[in-house]
Amino acid sequence: MPDEEMLSTQAAADILNVSRQYLVRLVDTGEIAGEKVGSHRRLRAADVAAFKAVRDAKRTSALDRLSSLSEDAGGYELEIKRR
């Protein structure tokens, strides 16, 4: 998808795997760049891709930290009791 391609809110929401309403809220709060064309919002494909990359990196980092904390707390140790 070309970087300058403009996406509808539904297309962008599908790429990000979020609801259209949530995406509109992200645009309205300025968390992701978007512009109004008439009464419709449009987002640049490059902005959607950049937002997705940052979001995915944050998610991976948070999951790595959670996994590390769980491992440190013994969350992955199995105690097998034999009869």
C-alpha positions in Angstrom: 0.0 0.0 0.0 1.5 3.3 -1.1 2.5 5.7 1.8 0.4 8.6 0.3 -2.7 6.4 -0.1 -5.6 7.8 1.9 -7.7 5.3 3.9 -11.2 5.4 5.2 -11.7 5.0 8.9 -13.1 1.5 8.3 -10.1 0.5 6.2 -7.7 1.9 8.8 -9.6 0.2 11.7 -9.4 -3.1 9.8 -5.6 -2.8 9.4 -5.3 -2.0 13.2 -7.8 -4.6 14.2 -9.9 -2.1 16.2 -13.4 -0.9 15.8 -14.2 2.1 13.6 -15.6 4.0 16.6 -12.3 3.4 18.5 -10.3 4.6 15.6 -12.4 7.8 15.3 -11.7 8.4 18.9 -8.0 8.0 18.3 -8.2 10.5 15.5 -10.3 13.0 17.5 -7.9 12.9 20.4 -4.9 13.3 18.1 -3.3 9.9 18.9 -3.2 9.2 15.2 -3.2 11.8 12.4 -6.3 12.1 10.3 -8.0 14.8 8.3 -11.6 15.6 7.3 -12.5 15.4 3.7 -16.0 16.8 3.5 -17.8 15.0 6.3 -15.5 12.0 6.2 -12.2 11.3 8.0 -9.3 10.1 6.0 -5.9 8.7 7.2 -2.7 8.4 5.4 -1.6 4.8 5.0 1.9 5.8 6.3 0.4 7.3 9.5 -1.6 4.1 10.1 1.5 1.9 9.5 3.6 4.1 11.9 0.9 4.0 14.6 0.6 0.2 14.2 4.4 -0.2 14.5 4.7 1.9 17.7 1.6 0.2 19.2 3.0 -3.3 18.4 6.4 -2.4 19.8 4.8 -1.2 23.1 2.7 -4.3 23.3 5.7 -6.6 22.8 7.7 -4.7 25.4 4.9 -4.9 27.9 4.4 -8.6 27.3 8.1 -9.2 27.7 8.1 -7.3 31.0 5.1 -9.3 32.2 6.7 -12.6 31.2 9.9 -11.6 33.1 8.0 -10.6 36.2 6.0 -13.9 36.1 9.2 -15.9 35.6 10.9 -14.1 38.5 7.9 -14.8 40.8 8.1 -18.5 39.9 5.0 -18.4 37.7 6.5 -20.9 35.2 7.6 -23.5 37.7 5.5 -26.6 37.9 5.3 -28.7 41.0 4.4 -32.2 40.3 3.1 -34.2 43.2 3.4 -38.0 43.0 1.2 -40.3 44.9 
